[in-house]
Amino acid sequence: MTGGVVAELTVYEAIRLRRDVRAEFTGARIDEAALWRILDAAHRAPSVGNSQPWDFVVVRDPRRLRAFAEHVADQRRAFHESLPPERAEVFDPIKIEGIAESGTGIVVTHDDARGGPHVLGRATVPETGVYSTVLAIQNLWLAATAEGVGVGWVSFYDPEFLTGLVGLPAGIRPVAWLCVGPVREFQTVPDLERFGWRRGRPLDAAVHQESYGAR
């Protein structure tokens, strides 16, 4: 799989195929047309009060990619040191980033002031603003999967460091660094399951009827 459009994927197939990609990037850079199609899909996400509180910072400068990769490596080491020995051993082989290998980072940001002081639908649940930005990430991820493009969500970082790295102004906060690039393949089993970190729950364990805990 080299980044061409995956033939006639349904949305259900894209959801099943989607993976948090780390080690499968080919090293090729995503082409501009595919990148803009993916960003367009992200920008079409639903948002509370049509506020569209997201922005997308595309990062391709090798020096900036390298600086972020080094920062993430430091954070990974700190997390490793915090683990009990048996969990540290399981964590050792798990790759948690593909920053340099993907060749493209997309920093998805959130502006809580977007839409003004009276955002329709956010008055009683202010978190719906951030939920909207996360929906944009989900759109991006599924569109990328349909293009044969991998996405890896990196969360081992200090938000202040990333804010400075990409020059975010006051009031704009980073929600995600996404590694984006063509992949050799999508794994059939998520990495955290393959390496024994944590298994997923079956659907019937997550569905409740009428009240929580009722099956």
SVG drawing of the C-alpha trace seen along z (x, -y; Angstrom):
<svg xmlns="http://www.w3.org/2000/svg" viewBox="-34 -37 51 47">
<polyline fill="none" stroke="black" stroke-width="0.4" points="0.0,0.0 1.8,-3.1 -0.6,-6.0 -3.0,-5.5 -6.7,-5.6 -7.9,-2.3 -10.5,-1.0 -14.1,-1.7 -13.9,-1.5 -17.2,-1.8 -17.1,-3.9 -17.5,-0.7 -14.4,0.9 -12.4,-2.3 -13.3,-2.1 -12.3,1.6 -9.0,1.0 -8.0,-2.2 -5.0,-1.8 -2.8,-4.0 0.3,-3.7 3.8,-3.8 6.2,-1.4 4.6,-0.9 5.4,-4.3 7.3,-3.9 9.3,-7.0 7.7,-8.6 6.0,-12.0 2.2,-12.2 1.5,-14.1 -0.1,-17.5 -3.4,-16.5 -4.0,-13.7 -3.0,-15.9 -5.6,-18.5 -8.3,-16.0 -7.7,-14.6 -7.6,-18.1 -10.8,-19.0 -12.5,-15.9 -11.3,-17.0 -12.6,-20.5 -16.1,-19.1 -16.5,-17.6 -19.6,-18.7 -18.9,-21.3 -21.0,-22.8 -22.7,-26.0 -20.8,-25.6 -17.8,-27.2 -15.1,-25.1 -12.7,-25.6 -9.8,-23.7 -6.8,-24.7 -4.2,-22.4 -0.5,-23.2 1.4,-21.1 5.0,-20.5 7.5,-19.1 10.7,-21.0 13.2,-18.1 14.7,-20.2 11.3,-20.8 10.4,-17.1 13.7,-16.1 13.3,-18.4 9.8,-17.1 11.0,-13.5 13.8,-14.1 11.3,-15.7 8.9,-12.7 11.8,-10.3 12.6,-12.1 8.9,-11.8 8.8,-8.1 11.9,-7.4 10.2,-9.3 7.1,-7.1 9.1,-4.0 10.9,-4.8 7.6,-5.4 6.4,-1.8 6.7,1.2 9.3,3.7 6.7,6.1 4.9,3.3 8.1,1.7 9.1,5.0 5.8,5.1 6.2,1.4 9.8,1.8 9.0,3.0 6.1,0.7 6.9,-2.1 5.0,-5.2 5.8,-7.6 6.7,-7.8 7.6,-11.5 10.6,-11.3 9.5,-8.3 6.1,-9.8 7.7,-13.0 4.6,-15.0 3.2,-16.1 -0.2,-17.8 -0.7,-19.6 -4.4,-19.9 -5.2,-22.9 -8.3,-24.1 -9.5,-27.7 -12.1,-27.8 -12.9,-31.4 -13.8,-30.6 -17.5,-31.4 -17.6,-34.2 -19.0,-34.2 -22.3,-32.6 -21.7,-29.4 -25.0,-27.8 -25.2,-24.4 -22.2,-24.9 -23.7,-26.8 -24.3,-23.9 -21.6,-21.5 -18.5,-23.6 -16.5,-20.5 -18.4,-20.2 -15.9,-22.6 -13.0,-20.2 -15.3,-17.3 -15.8,-19.1 -12.0,-19.3 -11.7,-15.6 -14.4,-14.9 -12.3,-16.7 -9.4,-14.4 -11.6,-11.3 -12.7,-12.6 -9.1,-13.1 -8.1,-9.6 -10.9,-7.8 -10.2,-9.9 -6.5,-9.1 -7.3,-5.4 -9.4,-5.5 -6.4,-7.0 -4.0,-4.3 -2.3,-6.8 -1.4,-6.1 -2.0,-8.3 -0.3,-8.0 -1.5,-10.1 1.4,-11.1 0.5,-12.1 3.9,-11.8 4.6,-15.5 4.5,-18.6 1.9,-20.9 4.0,-24.0 6.9,-22.6 4.7,-21.9 3.0,-25.3 6.5,-26.9 7.7,-24.6 4.9,-25.6 4.4,-29.1 0.8,-28.9 -0.6,-32.2 -2.2,-32.7 -5.5,-30.9 -4.7,-28.3 -3.9,-24.9 -2.6,-21.7 -4.9,-18.7 -2.9,-16.3 0.3,-15.8 -0.6,-13.4 2.1,-11.6 0.8,-11.3 2.3,-9.4 2.0,-6.5 2.3,-3.0 3.4,0.5 0.3,2.0 -2.2,1.6 -1.8,4.1 -4.8,6.3 -4.5,6.2 -3.8,2.9 -0.3,2.6 -1.3,2.5 -3.1,5.8 -0.3,7.4 2.3,6.5 0.2,7.5 -0.3,4.0 -4.1,4.1 -6.9,5.9 -10.0,4.2 -13.5,4.8 -16.2,6.6 -19.1,4.5 -21.6,6.3 -19.6,5.2 -20.0,1.5 -23.8,1.5 -26.3,0.8 -30.1,0.9 -32.0,-2.1 -29.7,-2.6 -26.0,-2.0 -25.2,1.6 -28.5,3.0 -27.9,5.6"/>
</svg>
